């Protein structure tokens, strides 16, 4: 009956009473009426339908109400993000109705729906997604605790009775749960459930952010117990059914400090001129048994989290740095994807099989790049020089093949924050990305595509890495903006093929603002996520893609390995198995995407905090940078090391007019115009590690 009612309301051009719904459905019994009312009540509770003041029902999307996520501003107002709408709904401070950042809310649109700028008011808080809050506790003279929340966007006044403080003291960073509401707005009684540490202790600043995103630091006792009984060496019995590759020249290439090594590679130049590339991935699912405490914890975590001073692993160190890590000169169980490519980069053959390897050397990107870029062979690398040069040849061919089909290279830089033993930032530099890094990326992409395509042709449930086509209006907006800079790109706006975006970037690549424009275009793209259906990967111009190559640090990859074992090696493809995975993969992909977003947000927030902390030691100093964004309240300037700060309008020595369409600020008296891409010299005015903010003052334009 649920689906019948939903279809009826979706197709109705007006709100319907219970009696009208009964008539349309042909319900004429007391029991039937009770069932209709019960279903309507459930749909109303789920905020799928809207119950009007005139006792009628309609689909929420057909009304002036929307369900969405509140994104609050620290000034008190907020915007509601609605999945089905391109524009957010602005909610003033007076119309927040007690809603705070990240709440799922029911919002009424109060402005005309035809306007670009939508306004609304919160009618109901459907769900408070944040259950625990992080902040600093201080006590008043009466012994009552008060919480200063780390997230200034969350407007809550939390009082902690002494008996609920866990004996915390002034300055402790704590985890708090809300109790009863003290007044109608945002004043609550709270309870300290965990003490993170004192705010001045090294590393507690980062730990507080980790707690905010519900990232587990320690492993539960049942996981530790399971790991303690696991073998830390490969036995002879475990080699049965595996192809023995231990005598092959197989090695790894990673960063200098990498300890969780997922992937190893091999190469062979065939007599016919083709290349035989082997990508050998740690067989994590062999050790992480489905449904075990270890598997459940890995699924819950979803991913490893890489922060400036630490890694929070998805798997315990005994696995991530031990038996699963492809360390040199030890036997390791792997799944191998061996592919043959012709000289044009076309894959002509492949095999996917269980294997055992013994990596010959743990190479670093720095030393590999020394060979491939500078022709300097480091000590110990001499036996592998020919293989590395063959790999570089193949990687160049594969990249050319990818580019031809539409692979988009945004060329976005990354910052690396250097810290001392107390986690104080000492420098911020750009990450190096050389031939070695690109080589590994190209080989992993090839293996991911190969595995995904194989299972896709078998038409079995699977995990896909999906990057959907960008929305036309987002691209139109970007093209409109770059036209104000004088850059006009010919072509059909409706043509959103990857090759079109590729040509657009190539057109801008030699422009001085390319770095900023590339970032803006990237932000206009949809986010890559995990899904149980193949929708292609737009950015890679790949019709079929998955994540197979990092099972130590990503749960979707572990699941892909488990499915390969199930389908290819155990030959379980019966209806029961198919149905089980069809149902299970819906949750796994959705949860993994959610945990990936949390990890990325956590990593970015830690970076922002460390950027601000670094700049606290450079107040008054001058730097050069590029205007990355222009707003009604000022302009953001990105320094050459990617640190970004705000030049507040109130600090600018003139009255500036803001042009939203052209994204410019024009001085009324001086006529000076600031626009995205302009090079400027700035001075650091303020920096706050707590607020994670940096303020500049502009000294002069440099162009």
C-alpha positions in Angstrom: 0.0 0.0 0.0 2.9 2.3 0.7 4.0 2.4 -3.0 0.4 2.8 -4.1 -0.1 5.9 -1.9 3.2 7.4 -3.0 2.4 6.9 -6.7 -1.0 8.4 -6.2 0.3 11.5 -4.4 3.2 11.9 -6.9 0.8 11.9 -9.9 -1.8 14.1 -8.2 -1.9 17.8 -9.1 -3.5 18.7 -5.7 -3.4 17.7 -2.1 -5.7 14.8 -1.2 -7.8 14.0 1.9 -7.8 10.6 3.5 -11.2 9.9 2.0 -10.0 10.9 -1.5 -7.0 8.6 -1.1 -9.3 5.7 0.0 -11.6 6.2 -3.0 -8.7 6.2 -5.5 -7.3 3.1 -3.9 -10.7 1.4 -3.6 -10.4 0.9 0.1 -13.8 0.5 1.8 -13.2 -1.4 5.0 -12.4 -0.2 8.6 -9.2 -2.3 8.5 -8.2 -0.7 5.1 -8.9 2.8 6.4 -6.7 2.1 9.5 -3.9 0.9 7.2 -4.1 4.0 5.0 -3.9 6.3 8.0 -1.0 4.3 9.5 1.0 4.5 6.2 0.3 8.2 5.9 1.5 8.7 9.4 4.7 6.8 8.7 5.3 8.8 5.6 4.7 12.0 7.4 7.1 11.0 10.2 9.8 10.2 7.5 9.1 13.6 6.0 8.3 12.1 2.6 4.8 13.7 2.5 3.3 16.9 3.9 0.2 17.1 6.1 -1.5 20.5 5.4 -3.4 22.6 7.8 -6.6 21.6 5.9 -6.0 17.9 6.7 -4.8 17.0 3.2 -1.7 15.2 2.1 0.8 15.9 -0.7 4.3 14.8 -1.7 6.9 17.1 -0.1 8.4 18.0 -3.4 5.1 19.3 -4.7 4.8 21.7 -1.7 6.6 24.8 -0.5 8.5 22.6 2.1 11.8 20.8 1.7 13.9 18.4 3.7 17.6 19.2 3.9 20.7 19.6 5.9 21.4 22.9 7.8 24.8 24.4 7.1 25.0 27.1 9.7 27.3 30.2 9.7 29.1 31.3 12.9 27.2 34.6 12.6 23.9 32.8 13.4 22.2 32.4 10.0 22.4 29.3 7.8 21.7 27.7 4.4 19.7 24.5 3.9 21.1 22.1 1.4 18.4 20.1 -0.5 19.5 17.1 -2.6 16.9 17.8 -5.3 17.8 21.5 -5.6 20.8 23.3 -7.1 20.4 26.4 -4.9 20.5 26.4 -1.1 17.8 28.0 1.0 18.9 31.0 3.1 17.6 31.0 6.7 18.0 34.1 8.8 19.0 33.9 12.4 15.4 34.8 13.5 14.1 31.8 11.5 16.5 29.1 12.6 14.0 27.8 15.2 16.8 26.2 17.3 18.4 24.4 14.4 22.1 24.0 14.5 24.8 23.0 12.0 24.3 19.6 10.4 20.7 19.2 11.6 18.3 17.6 9.2 15.5 20.0 9.0 12.1 20.7 7.5 12.2 24.2 5.9 9.4 26.3 4.5 10.4 28.3 1.4 9.0 31.8 2.1 10.3 33.6 -1.0 9.0 33.1 -4.5 10.2 29.8 -6.0 11.1 31.6 -9.2 13.9 33.7 -7.6 17.5 32.6 -7.7 17.9 33.6 -4.1 15.6 31.4 -2.0 14.7 32.2 1.6 13.0 30.1 4.2 12.3 29.3 7.8 12.9 26.1 9.8 9.6 24.4 10.8 11.0 21.3 12.4 14.2 19.7 13.4 13.8 16.2 11.9 17.1 14.7 13.2 20.0 16.1 15.2 22.8 14.3 13.4 25.5 15.3 15.8 25.1 13.4 19.0 28.4 14.3 20.7 30.0 17.7 20.8 33.7 18.7 21.3 34.8 21.7 23.3 36.8 23.2 26.1 35.3 23.2 29.6 35.7 26.0 32.1 34.0 26.2 35.6 32.3 29.1 37.2 32.6 30.0 40.9 29.6 27.7 41.7 31.4 24.7 40.2 29.1 24.6 37.1 30.9 23.7 33.9 30.4 25.7 30.6 31.5 24.4 27.2 33.1 26.6 24.5 32.5 24.5 21.4 35.3 24.0 18.9 32.9 24.4 16.0 31.8 28.1 16.1 29.0 27.3 13.7 27.1 25.3 16.3 25.2 27.8 18.5 24.6 25.8 21.7 24.8 27.0 25.3 25.8 23.8 27.3 26.0 23.7 31.1 27.6 20.8 32.9 26.6 20.0 36.5 29.7 19.1 38.6 28.5 15.5 39.0 28.5 15.1 35.2 32.0 16.5 34.6 34.1 13.3 34.9 36.3 15.5 37.2 37.5 17.5 34.3 39.4 20.8 35.0 39.6 24.2 33.3 41.2 23.9 29.9 40.3 20.2 29.3 39.0 19.3 25.8 36.0 17.1 26.4 33.4 15.1 24.6 29.9 16.1 25.6 26.4 14.6 25.2 23.3 16.7 25.5 20.7 16.1 28.2 17.5 18.0 28.8 16.8 21.3 27.1 16.9 24.1 29.7 15.0 26.6 27.5 13.1 26.7 24.2 16.1 27.7 22.2 19.6 26.3 22.4 20.4 26.0 26.1 21.0 22.5 27.3 22.3 20.5 30.3 25.1 18.3 29.2 27.3 15.4 30.4 31.0 14.9 29.8 31.5 11.4 28.4 35.2 11.5 27.7 38.2 13.7 28.4 40.4 14.1 25.3 43.2 16.0 27.1 44.3 19.4 28.1 44.2 22.0 25.3 47.9 22.8 25.8 49.1 19.2 25.5 50.9 18.3 22.2 48.5 16.7 19.7 45.3 17.3 21.6 44.3 20.0 19.0 44.3 17.4 16.3 42.7 14.7 18.5 39.8 17.1 19.2 39.1 17.3 15.4 39.4 13.5 15.1 36.7 13.1 17.8 34.5 15.7 16.1 34.2 13.4 13.0 33.6 10.2 15.0 36.8 8.7 13.9 37.8 5.7 16.1 41.3 6.1 17.4 41.6 2.8 19.4 40.5 -0.7 18.3 37.9 -2.6 20.5 39.1 -5.4 22.7 37.4 -8.1 20.5 39.4 -6.8 17.5 42.7 -6.9 19.4 41.9 -10.4 20.6 41.2 -11.6 17.1 44.4 -10.0 15.7 46.5 -11.6 18.5 45.6 -15.1 17.3 46.4 -14.3 13.6 49.6 -15.7 11.9 52.2 -13.0 11.1 54.0 -15.1 8.5 52.7 -16.9 5.4 52.6 -20.7 5.8 53.1 -23.4 3.2 49.4 -24.5 3.5 48.3 -21.0 2.5 50.0 -21.3 -0.8 47.7 -24.0 -2.1 45.7 -22.7 -5.1 47.9 -19.7 -5.6 50.3 -18.9 -8.4 53.9 -18.7 -7.1 55.5 -15.4 -8.2 58.1 -15.2 -5.5 61.0 -15.6 -8.0 59.7 -12.7 -10.2 61.2 -9.2 -10.2 58.4 -7.5 -8.2 58.8 -4.4 -6.1 57.0 -1.5 -4.5 57.2 2.3 -5.0 55.9 4.5 -2.2 56.6 7.7 -0.2 59.6 7.9 2.1 57.5 7.2 5.3 54.9 4.8 3.9 54.4 1.7 6.1 51.1 0.4 4.8 52.1 -0.9 1.4 49.1 -2.1 -0.7 50.5 -2.5 -4.1 53.5 -4.0 -5.9 54.3 -4.0 -9.6 56.2 -5.9 -12.3 56.9 -5.4 -16.0 58.0 -7.5 -18.9 58.7 -6.3 -22.5 57.4 -9.0 -24.8 59.0 -10.1 -28.1 56.0 -8.8 -30.0 56.6 -5.3 -28.7 53.8 -5.4 -26.1 54.1 -4.7 -22.4 53.1 -7.2 -19.7 52.2 -5.2 -16.6 51.6 -6.9 -13.3 49.7 -5.1 -10.4 49.9 -7.2 -7.3 47.6 -6.1 -4.4 47.7 -7.3 -0.8 45.0 -10.0 -0.3 43.5 -8.3 2.8 40.1 -10.1 2.6 42.0 -13.4 3.2 42.8 -12.1 6.7 39.7 -9.9 7.3 37.0 -12.5 7.4 33.4 -11.4 6.6 31.4 -10.7 9.7 34.3 -10.9 12.1 34.9 -8.2 14.7 37.9 -7.0 12.6 35.7 -6.8 9.5 32.9 -5.0 11.3 35.4 -2.4 12.7 37.0 -1.9 9.3 33.5 -1.4 7.7 32.6 1.1 10.4 35.9 3.1 9.9 35.6 2.9 6.1 39.0 4.3 5.4 42.4 5.2 7.0 42.8 8.9 7.8 46.1 10.6 7.0 46.8 13.7 9.1 49.9 15.9 9.4 51.5 14.0 12.3 49.7 10.6 12.3 47.8 7.9 10.5 44.6 6.5 11.9 44.5 3.1 10.2 41.5 1.2 9.0 43.2 -2.0 10.1 45.4 -2.6 13.2 49.1 -2.1 12.7 49.7 -5.8 12.9 47.9 -6.1 9.6 48.4 -2.6 8.0 52.1 -2.5 8.6 52.7 -6.2 9.1 51.2 -9.4 7.5 49.1 -7.5 4.9 51.8 -4.9 4.0 53.9 -5.9 1.0 57.2 -5.4 2.8 60.4 -6.4 1.0 62.0 -9.8 1.3 59.0 -11.5 2.9 56.3 -13.7 1.4 52.9 -12.1 1.1 49.5 -13.2 -0.2 48.2 -11.1 -3.1 45.6 -10.8 -5.8 47.3 -10.2 -9.1 45.9 -8.4 -12.2 48.3 -9.0 -15.0 47.6 -7.0 -18.2 49.1 -6.9 -21.7 49.1 -3.6 -23.6 50.1 -2.9 -27.2 52.4 0.0 -28.1 49.4 2.3 -28.4 48.2 1.6 -24.9 45.3 -0.7 -25.8 44.7 -3.6 -23.4 44.8 -6.8 -25.5 44.8 -9.5 -22.7 44.6 -9.9 -18.9 44.4 -12.3 -16.0 43.1 -12.0 -12.5 44.3 -14.6 -10.0 45.4 -15.5 -6.5 49.2 -15.3 -6.0 52.1 -15.1 -3.5 54.9 -12.7 -4.0 58.2 -11.7 -2.4 59.0 -8.0 -3.1 62.6 -7.5 -4.0 63.0 -3.9 -2.8 60.9 -1.1 -1.2 61.6 1.8 -3.6 60.8 5.5 -2.9 59.3 8.0 -5.3 62.3 10.3 -4.6 64.9 7.7 -5.7 62.8 6.5 -8.7 62.5 10.1 -9.9 66.2 10.5 -9.5 66.6 7.7 -12.2 63.7 8.7 -14.5 64.1 12.5 -14.3 67.8 13.1 -13.5 69.5 9.9 -14.8 71.1 9.4 -11.5 70.8 5.8 -10.2 70.9 5.5 -6.4 72.8 2.7 -4.7 70.9 -0.5 -4.7 68.6 0.4 -7.6 71.1 -0.6 -10.4 69.4 -4.1 -11.0 66.0 -2.5 -11.5 66.9 0.4 -13.8 65.8 -1.3 -17.0 62.5 -2.3 -15.5 61.8 1.2 -14.3 62.6 2.7 -17.7 60.2 0.2 -19.3 57.6 1.1 -16.8 58.1 4.8 -17.5 57.6 4.0 -21.2 54.4 2.1 -20.6 53.1 4.8 -18.2 53.6 7.5 -20.8 51.7 5.4 -23.4 48.9 4.7 -21.0 48.6 8.3 -20.1 48.5 9.4 -23.7 45.8 6.8 -24.3 43.8 8.1 -21.4 44.1 11.7 -22.5 42.9 10.7 -26.0 39.7 9.3 -24.6 39.1 12.4 -22.4 41.0 12.0 -19.1 40.9 15.3 -17.3 44.1 16.5 -15.6 43.1 19.4 -13.3 46.7 19.9 -12.3 45.8 20.9 -8.7 48.7 21.2 -6.3 48.7 19.9 -2.7 50.3 21.4 0.3 52.5 19.5 2.8 52.8 20.7 6.3 56.0 20.0 8.2 55.8 19.7 12.0 58.2 19.2 14.8 58.0 16.6 17.6 55.4 18.7 19.4 53.3 18.9 16.3 54.0 22.6 15.8 54.1 23.5 12.1 57.6 24.5 10.9 57.0 25.0 7.2 54.4 24.6 4.5 55.6 23.4 1.1 54.1 22.0 -2.1 54.1 18.3 -2.5 56.4 16.9 -5.2 54.7 15.0 -7.9 57.1 13.5 -10.4 57.3 10.7 -13.0 57.2 8.0 -10.3 54.0 9.2 -8.7 52.3 9.5 -12.1 53.5 6.1 -13.1 52.0 4.4 -10.1 48.7 6.3 -10.6 48.5 5.2 -14.2 49.1 1.5 -13.3 46.6 1.5 -10.5 44.0 3.1 -12.8 44.6 0.4 -15.4 44.1 -2.4 -12.8 41.0 -0.8 -11.4 39.4 -0.5 -14.8 40.4 -4.1 -15.7 38.8 -5.6 -12.6 35.7 -3.5 -12.8 35.1 -4.3 -16.5 35.6 -8.0 -15.9 32.9 -8.2 -13.2 30.6 -5.8 -15.0 30.5 -8.1 -18.0 29.6 -10.9 -15.7 26.6 -8.8 -14.6 27.1 -9.6 -10.9 26.7 -7.2 -7.8 29.8 -5.1 -7.4 31.3 -1.9 -5.9 31.9 0.8 -8.5 33.7 4.1 -8.1 31.3 6.5 -9.7 31.9 10.1 -10.9 28.8 11.4 -12.7 28.5 13.9 -15.5 28.6 17.5 -14.2 25.4 19.5 -14.2 24.9 21.7 -17.2 24.1 24.8 -15.2 27.3 24.5 -13.2 29.4 24.5 -16.4 27.4 27.3 -17.8 28.1 29.4 -14.7 31.8 28.6 -14.9 32.0 29.6 -18.6 30.0 32.8 -17.8 32.6 33.7 -15.2 35.7 33.1 -17.3 34.1 35.1 -20.1 34.3 38.1 -17.7 38.0 37.6 -17.6 38.1 37.8 -21.4 38.4 34.0 -22.1 35.7 32.8 -24.5 35.6 29.1 -25.3 33.6 28.1 -28.3 31.4 25.0 -28.2 28.0 23.6 -27.3 27.2 24.2 -23.6 25.1 20.9 -23.6 28.2 18.9 -24.7 29.5 17.8 -21.3 31.7 15.0 -22.5 35.0 14.6 -20.7 36.9 15.7 -23.9 35.0 19.0 -23.8 36.2 19.7 -20.3 39.6 18.6 -21.3 39.7 21.1 -24.1 38.4 23.8 -21.8 41.3 23.2 -19.3 43.8 23.1 -22.1 42.6 26.4 -23.4 43.2 27.9 -19.9 46.4 26.1 -19.1 48.8 28.9 -20.1 46.8 31.6 -18.4 48.2 33.2 -15.3 45.1 32.2 -13.3 45.1 28.6 -14.4 45.6 27.2 -10.9 42.6 29.1 -9.5 40.4 28.5 -12.5 41.2 24.8 -12.5 40.2 24.6 -8.8 37.0 26.4 -9.6 36.1 24.0 -12.4 36.9 21.1 -10.2 34.5 22.4 -7.6 31.8 22.6 -10.2 32.1 18.9 -10.8 30.1 16.3 -8.9 31.8 14.3 -6.1 33.1 10.8 -6.8 31.3 8.2 -4.6 30.8 4.5 -4.3 27.7 2.9 -5.7 26.5 -0.7 -6.4 25.7 0.3 -10.0 28.1 1.3 -12.8 27.6 4.9 -13.8 31.1 5.4 -15.2 33.9 7.7 -14.0 33.7 11.1 -15.7 37.0 12.6 -14.6 39.0 9.5 -15.8 36.8 9.2 -18.9 36.4 5.6 -17.8 33.2 3.7 -18.7 33.7 1.3 -15.8 35.8 1.9 -12.7 36.3 0.5 -9.2 38.8 0.7 -6.3 40.8 -2.5 -6.1 44.3 -1.4 -5.3 44.2 -0.1 -1.7 42.4 -2.7 0.5 44.6 -1.9 3.5 43.3 1.6 3.7 39.9 1.5 2.0 37.0 -0.8 2.9 35.4 -0.7 -0.7 38.7 -2.2 -2.0 38.5 -4.9 0.7 34.9 -5.6 -0.4 36.0 -5.8 -4.1 38.6 -8.4 -3.1 36.0 -10.4 -1.2 33.7 -10.4 -4.2 36.6 -11.5 -6.5 37.2 -14.4 -4.1 33.4 -15.2 -4.1 32.9 -15.1 -7.8 36.2 -16.0 -9.5 38.0 -18.3 -7.0 35.1 -19.9 -5.0 32.7 -19.9 -8.0 29.8 -18.8 -5.9 27.3 -17.1 -8.2 24.0 -18.7 -7.2 20.9 -16.6 -6.7 21.3 -16.6 -2.9 24.8 -15.2 -3.1 23.7 -12.6 -5.7 20.7 -11.5 -3.6 22.8 -11.2 -0.5 25.3 -8.9 -2.1 22.7 -6.9 -3.9 21.3 -6.0 -0.5 24.5 -5.7 1.4 26.3 -3.4 -1.2 23.7 -0.7 -0.9 24.7 -0.1 2.7 28.5 -0.7 2.2 28.7 1.8 -0.7 26.6 4.5 1.0 28.5 4.1 4.4 31.9 4.0 2.7 31.1 7.2 0.8 30.0 8.9 4.1 33.1 7.8 6.0 35.3 9.0 3.1 33.7 12.5 3.3 34.2 12.5 7.0 37.9 11.6 6.6 38.4 14.3 3.9 36.7 16.9 6.0 38.8 16.0 9.0 42.0 16.1 7.0 41.1 19.6 5.6 40.1 21.0 9.0 43.4 19.8 10.5 45.2 21.4 7.6 43.3 24.7 8.1 44.1 24.7 11.8 47.8 24.1 11.1 47.9 26.7 8.4 46.6 29.3 10.9 48.9 28.1 13.6 51.9 28.5 11.2 50.8 32.0 10.2 50.5 33.0 13.9 54.3 33.1 13.8 54.3 35.3 10.7 52.0 38.2 11.7 53.2 41.4 10.2 55.2 39.7 7.4 54.5 40.2 3.7 53.8 37.6 1.1 52.8 37.3 -2.6 49.7 35.5 -3.7 46.7 35.3 -6.1 43.1 36.3 -5.5 41.2 33.0 -5.4 37.7 34.3 -4.7 35.9 37.6 -4.4 32.8 38.0 -2.1 30.6 40.8 -0.7 32.7 40.8 2.5 36.2 40.7 1.0 38.5 38.6 -1.1 40.4 35.5 -0.4 44.1 35.4 -1.4 46.0 32.1 -1.9 49.7 32.2 -1.2 52.2 30.3 -3.4 52.3 27.5 -0.7 48.5 27.2 -0.9 47.8 28.9 2.4 44.6 31.0 2.0 43.5 34.0 3.9 40.8 36.6 3.8 41.3 40.3 3.0 38.2 41.7 4.9 36.4 44.5 3.1 36.5 46.6 6.3 40.3 46.5 6.2 40.5 47.9 2.7 41.4 51.5 2.3 38.5 52.6 0.1 34.8 51.9 -0.3 34.6 48.9 -2.7 31.6 48.0 -4.9 31.0 44.2 -5.3 30.0 42.9 -8.7 28.6 39.4 -8.1 28.4 38.4 -11.8 32.0 39.5 -12.6 33.3 38.6 -9.1 35.1 41.9 -8.8 35.7 44.6 -6.2 36.0 48.2 -7.5 37.3 51.1 -5.4 34.9 54.1 -5.4 37.7 56.6 -5.0 40.7 54.9 -6.5 38.9 52.9 -9.3 41.2 50.0 -8.5 39.6 46.7 -9.6 40.4 43.4 -7.9 39.4 40.2 -9.6 40.1 36.5 -9.4 43.5 35.7 -10.7 45.1 39.0 -9.8 48.6 38.8 -8.2 48.8 40.8 -5.0 51.2 41.6 -2.2 49.6 41.1 1.3 50.6 41.5 4.9 49.4 39.1 7.6 47.1 41.0 9.9 45.7 38.2 12.2 45.8 34.4 12.5 43.8 32.2 14.9 44.5 28.6 15.4 41.3 28.2 17.4 39.1 29.9 14.8 41.2 28.3 11.9 41.2 31.7 10.2 43.9 34.0 8.6 43.3 37.7 7.8 45.5 39.6 5.3 45.6 43.2 4.3 46.3 43.9 0.6 49.3 46.2 0.0 49.3 46.4 -3.8 48.5 44.7 -7.1 51.5 43.1 -8.7 50.2 42.8 -12.3 
